[in-house]
Amino acid sequence: RVPEGFVQLVIQDLDFPSVFPKADLKKAGVLFEAKMDSYWQRKFLLLNAGHTIVATLAQALGLGGKTIADAMQDLVIAHTLTQIHSQELMPLIKDQSPEALAKFASDTRTRFLNPALGDQVARVGAEGGRKIPKYVLYSIRQAHSKNDGNFKGLTAVLAAWLLMLAESKAANGTPVMLKDEKNFEKYSLATLGQQVRVAANDPKIESRTEAIKGMLKGKADFFG
């Protein structure tokens, strides 16, 4: 089995040392770009944030004992990630064509489906206290400021994590072990909810948690 089939090397095209044959590197597929910001955004939002989204939803749905590849077999999770990619995260990335972004997002989801990687939902999801603010809350802030407040899926992910944190269990009653348990006050619903209200200008964000809880239990479409 191939652990990872995706390969891409992007180098900032400044004064590249002449000892390296740039033409040969280009033939091998290396990309030289004057600006790297869009490539950083692409990885940060579509890959890193996407990874956290899958793990969080999988834990919330009681799949903590599975791998990321297993979680991606769940139609609710796969559909939710696809929708968040296309509707909420891709519009935040500048200086890349919609076609290039769509391909990278699709490739990312394919990478998540690779069983050879063996990445555990529990390992990724246990670090929500670090990853949710870094990736999900950051994306909500960016979405609110740049694409007309389209962050419904992202707030669903945030609410799912907050519910697990508050109850230490998934929607189906499965116990969830989170590294954040000792720091609950830091990441409580009120505290993080306040941050989201400020970021998203949504005074009723906390009220969404019960709706999300119902969605998780029924495995309903977050976008229905």
ZAMARGU-4260 file (C-alpha; in steps of 0.2 Angstrom, whole numbers, plus 5000, padded with zeros to 4 digits):
<rodrens>
0) 5000/5000/5000 | 5006/5018/4996 | 5006/5028/5012 | 5005/5045/5003 | 5003/5047/4984
5) 5002/5066/4984 | 5018/5075/4980 | 5020/5094/4977 | 5035/5105/4980 | 5033/5124/4979
10) 5048/5135/4980 | 5047/5154/4981 | 5055/5161/4966 | 5068/5173/4972 | 5087/5172/4969
15) 5087/5153/4967 | 5105/5147/4968 | 5112/5144/4951 | 5120/5128/4957 | 5103/5120/4956
20) 5096/5117/4938 | 5079/5126/4939 | 5074/5120/4922 | 5077/5102/4927 | 5067/5105/4943
25) 5053/5112/4934 | 5053/5097/4922 | 5052/5086/4938 | 5036/5096/4943 | 5043/5108/4955
30) 5034/5125/4955 | 5042/5141/4957 | 5031/5155/4963 | 5034/5173/4967 | 5021/5174/4981
35) 5018/5159/4993 | 5003/5166/5002 | 4990/5157/4992 | 4999/5140/4994 | 5000/5142/5013
40) 4982/5147/5014 | 4977/5132/5003 | 4986/5120/5014 | 4981/5128/5030 | 4962/5129/5026
45) 4959/5114/5015 | 4971/5102/5022 | 4974/5106/5040 | 4957/5113/5044 | 4949/5099/5034
50) 4958/5086/5045 | 4952/5094/5061 | 4934/5095/5054 | 4934/5077/5050 | 4941/5071/5066
55) 4929/5082/5076 | 4913/5077/5067 | 4919/5058/5068 | 4921/5060/5087 | 4905/5068/5089
60) 4896/5054/5079 | 4904/5041/5090 | 4918/5036/5078 | 4933/5039/5090 | 4939/5022/5088
65) 4941/5023/5069 | 4953/5030/5057 | 4952/5046/5047 | 4949/5035/5032 | 4935/5026/5040
70) 4927/5042/5045 | 4928/5048/5027 | 4917/5033/5023 | 4903/5041/5033 | 4892/5051/5020
75) 4887/5064/5032 | 4906/5068/5036 | 4911/5067/5018 | 4897/5078/5012 | 4900/5091/5026
80) 4918/5092/5022 | 4915/5094/5004 | 4902/5108/5007 | 4913/5117/5019 | 4928/5116/5007
85) 4918/5123/4992 | 4906/5135/5000 | 4916/5142/5015 | 4935/5139/5014 | 4939/5140/4995
90) 4932/5158/4994 | 4944/5163/5007 | 4959/5159/4996 | 4966/5172/4984 | 4977/5171/4969
95) 4972/5153/4964 | 4960/5148/4951 | 4943/5140/4956 | 4949/5125/4946 | 4965/5123/4955
100) 4957/5125/4972 | 4944/5112/4968 | 4957/5100/4962 | 4967/5102/4978 | 4952/5101/4989
105) 4947/5085/4980 | 4964/5078/4981 | 4964/5082/5000 | 4948/5072/5002 | 4956/5057/4993
110) 4971/5058/5004 | 4960/5057/5019 | 4952/5041/5012 | 4969/5033/5011 | 4968/5018/5023
115) 4987/5016/5022 | 4989/5032/5032 | 4981/5024/5048 | 4978/5041/5056 | 4967/5039/5071
120) 4952/5050/5074 | 4955/5049/5093 | 4973/5056/5091 | 4968/5071/5080 | 4952/5074/5089
125) 4960/5074/5107 | 4969/5090/5103 | 4953/5100/5099 | 4958/5113/5112 | 4973/5118/5101
130) 4966/5114/5084 | 4948/5121/5085 | 4953/5139/5089 | 4968/5138/5077 | 4959/5131/5062
135) 4940/5132/5064 | 4938/5148/5074 | 4951/5156/5063 | 4941/5151/5047 | 4925/5158/5055
140) 4933/5174/5057 | 4940/5175/5040 | 4923/5169/5032 | 4913/5182/5041 | 4925/5196/5035
145) 4927/5190/5017 | 4913/5179/5010 | 4897/5187/5016 | 4896/5177/5032 | 4895/5159/5025
150) 4901/5148/5039 | 4886/5137/5043 | 4896/5121/5042 | 4911/5128/5052 | 4899/5134/5066
155) 4892/5116/5066 | 4909/5109/5069 | 4913/5121/5083 | 4896/5117/5091 | 4899/5098/5090
160) 4916/5100/5099 | 4909/5111/5112 | 4895/5098/5116 | 4908/5085/5117 | 4919/5096/5129
165) 4904/5099/5140 | 4897/5081/5141 | 4913/5071/5138 | 4903/5060/5126 | 4898/5058/5108
170) 4880/5060/5102 | 4877/5041/5104 | 4883/5041/5122 | 4901/5034/5118 | 4913/5042/5130
175) 4926/5054/5122 | 4943/5057/5130 | 4949/5075/5126 | 4965/5082/5132 | 4956/5098/5135
180) 4946/5092/5150 | 4957/5100/5163 | 4956/5116/5154 | 4937/5116/5152 | 4935/5134/5159
185) 4946/5140/5145 | 4936/5132/5132 | 4919/5133/5139 | 4903/5136/5129 | 4902/5154/5136
190) 4920/5158/5133 | 4922/5152/5116 | 4904/5157/5112 | 4909/5174/5116 | 4923/5174/5104
195) 4912/5167/5090 | 4899/5181/5093 | 4913/5194/5091 | 4920/5185/5076 | 4904/5181/5067
200) 4892/5195/5074 | 4880/5181/5079 | 4872/5185/5096 | 4863/5168/5096 | 4877/5156/5092
205) 4875/5146/5108 | 4857/5142/5103 | 4864/5132/5088 | 4871/5119/5100 | 4855/5110/5103
210) 4850/5110/5085 | 4868/5103/5081 | 4865/5090/5094 | 4849/5084/5086 | 4858/5084/5069
215) 4872/5073/5076 | 4860/5061/5084 | 4850/5059/5068 | 4865/5060/5057 | 4855/5074/5047
220) 4863/5085/5034 | 4870/5100/5041 | 4866/5109/5025 | 4848/5103/5023
</rodrens>
